[in-house]
Amino acid sequence: MRAWTLFTEHGDVAAQVRPEILNSWGRSREAHVSTEVEAAPMADESETDAVWNDTPLQAAVEAVESELRRTAEDGDLVIAVTDANTRILWTYGGRVMRNRAEQVGFLPGGRWDDESVGTNALDLANRLDTPSTVFSAEHYARIVANWVCWAAPVHDPASGRKLGVIDLSTTWDRTHPIGLATARVMARLIETAIPYSTEHPSAQPDQTADPGLVMTLLGTAETRLDGYRLLLNRRQTEVLALLALHPEGLSLEQLHAMVYGDQAITFSTLKAEVSHLRHALGGQLSSRPYRLLMPVATDVQHVLALIRGGHVAAAVEAYGGDLLPGTNSPALSELADYVAVALREALLADPQPDAVLRYSEELSPYDREVVEACLRRIAPPHPAIPLLKARLAVAGR
């Protein structure tokens, strides 16, 4: 509070204030926002309705509204979803916070950018495009000086464009260490529920993309459905990868064992992940067994097919790296080892110089055996020999 007073009354810069807060205080002051503002200014109601009604963001929030409401009630929070201009489009509050929110204009139509109502987490998360917290006296306006707010940006699942933010707010004495993490989870929940519409300008697919589900799992993780990029969390990606790699389908028990191994995770937890995936896939995931109902392609299957066909150089080119590095799924960990070993054995059996060089430079720089196998196979004056020997020297350090 002392730092806020020094700044608002004397313009002094307090060293202990976070840079993003200090910058926002400056923006608020330059915009002539009063620290005694009584409520956020309200945008035109019809304009707000037009931005919200019949949009993918509205559909997504309504799809997960029960989870948002339960979170607000359990934590006595007020939850808000904004547009890309930090204008509130939807709110829901617990018993205590609902009344406080109404008093300060924390309602649909409320403009919560820092040039309208001063420093707050909604504005920071929106402008900086990163999850943000504003605690108590870090707010510029007194009306929310006893609040703590956690906000996270919400992005379009196809284009990655920021659509707005979700904010969780309560009084400072009810602060919780997982508040910001909860905001992140809520943002991701909304993102996974956003439907894809050709009428939504930020949700246009890649017109050259293959139809169906296409998963990149080697070295990185990316999932596209009919050209649209799906935003999935790590566990959802693992579940979907296992279903993609088992087109015949998996029972609940089989999928649970492949995802969690002997971890003490309930079946209901897995069912919840599958439910989110089914929604993200437009219902194209059946039960009993769990099975994908659309064309599926993965880079894992592509690399293994190339190895089986003896196309070693192409397999190395298609191999982007380890399968989902750091995965906790025992089935995917085993498959990651299988693909890596299969590629290495294919190179040992047919050590084509260009393929070995790429493998040793980008994938496995300390694998001397593959480089040595290649050097034994070729003879001077092959142009790859100096490079291979250089790789061997580096690997021997």
ABEGO torsion letter per residue (X at the ends): XAAAAAAAAAGBBBAABBAAAAAAAAAAAAAGBBAABABBBBBBAAAAAAAABGBAAAAAAAAAAAAAAAAAAAAGBBBBBBBAAGBBABBBBBAAAAAAAAAAGBBBGBBABAAAAEBBAAAAAAAAGBBBBBBEAABABAAAAABBBBBBBBBBAAAGBBAEBBBBBBBAAABBAAAAAAAAAAAAAAAAABBBBAABAAABBBAABBBEBBBBABGBBBBBBGGBBBBBBAAAAAAAAAAAABAAEBBAAAAAAAAAEABBBBAAAAAAAAAAAAAAAGGABBBOBBBBABBBBBAAAAAAAAAAAGBAAAAAAABAEBBGBGBABAAAAAAAAAAAAAAAAAAAABBBAAAAAAAAAAABAABAAAAAAAAAABBOABAAAAAAAAAAAAAAX
